[in-house]
Amino acid sequence: MTGGLAAFARLLEQLAFTPQRSGKERVLADWFATQPDPERGLALAALTGDLDLRQVRPSLLRGLVSGRVDAELFALSYDFVGDLAETIALIWPVDGSENPSLADVVGQLRDTSKARLGDVIVALLDNLGPSQRYACLKLATGGLRVGVSARLARTAFSKWANLPLTEVEEIWHGLTPPYLDLFAWAQGGAKPETAAYAPFRPVMLATAWDAVTMAARSPADFAAEWKWDGIRVQAVSDRGTRRLYSRTGEDISNAFPDVLALLEFDGVLDGELLVRRDGIVAPFGDLQQRLNRKTVSAAMLRSHPAGLRVYDVLVWQGQDMRNQPYDARRAVLDAATPALPAQIDHSPRLDFTTWDDLAALRANPSDPVIEGVMIKRRASPYIAGRAKGHWFKWKRDPFVIDAVLLYAQRGHGKRSGYYSDFTFGVWDGDVLVPVGKAYFGFTDAELKALDRFVRDNTTDRFGPVRAVKPLKVVEVAFEGLNRSPRHKSGVAMRFPRISRIRDDKPAAQADTLETLQDLLPK
Amino acid sequence: MDPILVPKPEGLFCPAGGFFIDPVRPVARALVTHGHADHARAGHGAVMATAQTLDIMALRYGAEFTQSRQPYDGPVRIGDVTVSFHPAGHVLGSAQIAVTGAQGRIVVSGDYSRVPNPACAPFEPVPCDIFVTEATFGLPVFRHPDPLGEIAKLLASVRAQPDRAHLIGAYALGKAQRVIMLLRQAGYDGPIHIHGALQKLCDYHIAQGVALGDLRPATLERGRKPDFAGAIVLAPPSAFAATWSQRFPDPVICFASGWMQVRARARQRGVELPLLISDHVDWPDLTRTITELDPAQVWVTHGREDAVMRWCSLNGRAAHPLRLIGYEDEAE
């Protein structure tokens, strides 16, 4: 295997075109196994978003290319290709054959002064071939867009290294690229000591609750609380350093300055991030407005104030609580929250004696933003990962509607050749409006039947998408509904999947948009 | 005096000779550059083309595709013009058509390529007053790499994933055989499986002396467990949408085309391994060809006319877009 930027360019290509997660993990494992330090670690940092390079703006690149290529030819090309870095990589009129190391390129993009950055990029582009230019420009502009999340990159690393993902995540925020200590650990060396403040601790996850689980357990051994429909976060305040992490360890502090300001404690709390106005919890759709943002506007902070509803404590005032039983941790937590700002409170424990009591509570929750109950074993320590027998989630039954198949698209990997991604719609008067997309939930036999239906009933083709006769009714299960100005129907489903094929039902009897709208949060 | 050729809805027409070149609708007399379906259509009264192109048309449309076949056999006088055919380097049987009259000479290149292709003679530069060029890849972003490098990528992927079949989309005339020949050139001498739709044209190439090696039908033998693990399978791209492709275990979808240069194109097609193999001129070869021929005028057809026109204008060359309708500008 070759090395340098050429190998990195090949890696980006493979990751971008390999459809399945498992395939991407294989590609990355091969990279970690065959590339030397520091190249392999720099690529890992590029994928996790931890390379701190100079910001290269599109306007700078446009300026550079205008010095080399006729503006009209560039505009026609960009229009056709649709991606600025790719267009520049392909159209750059001079080809070089150098293959600098990733370390060399990263060094130049990190250490060059802003004034000289343009010259340095031009020199790089002149000395590289097209695919290396693409890799170089993607590094420079950030956002590799190869379908690999930071989590997937860390998962691939831990699988390759045969190390528990939870341990990798725990030390991750104390590590710096090119992660020489991490790779040394992977190859039998010592686990890196991290002295960084406010690190992430891998979270404890729940398994699904069912009748069999319930019958085997005594209610007296368990505590229960509401399951809130927000996002799981870890709030850390450590000797003055404050951070907010997602459940996968992404640092989302910058998007939530309002929450950071609330962390007037020294410890690590586990809880739900919610938008809260005057103590009232807003629906998930409101919280969604604040997610996936690098920064947040003052107007957004006023209109969508975020807060925490905490349910566990991992570290408190310097003491690691994770080995203590749930009841002891809860006692500490319940005692601590009254002293914290009002936008942080704890999730109250539910009062029940029998499982039937709990079932009744679950069937009739006290707040519309509750999506079920959490059941936690009183004697269990805080265990990273999804250990069985400790925490359970007992979600509210999903919503279901009957919808009509409208479009289908071919799947990837094992499903290539099958129409497996379906768009479905419901009636709005006498027209069917698309309300969602689902690509799982069905059995292999049902997939074959749906594929056959699509082939036999195609009415139109748009590239890889087929429109089908509106004949097939499917039952769609989903977890919730939000208003969405982006969708024609005005609604967006959460976690939709095809739960049943309703061959017994004619399309005219499928549900209406009104029925769906009645499910929207009031 | 009439110009030698004029664009009409049916295609380029020669008033002095009474014929069309590559007409898209049935006409009395057609001259055809090559066998791709958008250039060679059935139903003309008479067709003049290279013997190979006529054979290919008969294979595709049946022996009755025209009332009269006229195999090209040296320069010929038609009406008041002289017509000659010259290799275009595109696919087996492909030719440029030169029409010479009192007003000078016009060369209709059809589709052409400057990259060596063992199935056909190399492109022959023919001095002319007007050169009619295709513009399929007529944007400066299109620079096709060495096709053997692409084949090396394919073979590396086959070695790295011996449990998966590599399913390569390639058009039936030209591209499929090109991929097979490149595989052979790269030293791959194992069996190559082909979809039924490629059989006739592969057989014809072999009959014309193009060595394709061990080809086997990609069919399921009765009573045998299907096993295409590690196999290389070629099929027309349309087969990927058909149930035909469901027989392969977790296939690696590959596509051999010049369009694979653009990542979004590959992703839209669900391609896992894009193979940048083209039988058209890329931008450097297109502009080099115009420079070499140095015609008084360039006529530009099917594809990205705007960019080729712009290049001509930047280089002080007279150029006109033909805006002919009916040619595929994206199939390759």
Interface residues (C-beta under 8 A of the other chain):
Chain A: A16 F17 T18 P19 V69 D70 E72 L73 L76 S77 F80 V81 G82 D83 E86 T87 L90 I91 P93 P130 R410 H412 G413 K414 S416 G417 Y418 D451 R455 G463 P464
Chain B: L139 P140 V141 F142 R143 F240 A241 A242 T243 W244 S245 Q246 F248 D250 P251 I253 Q261 V262 R263 A264 A266 R267 Q268 R269 G270 V271 E272 L273 P274 R304 D306 A307 R310 W311 L314
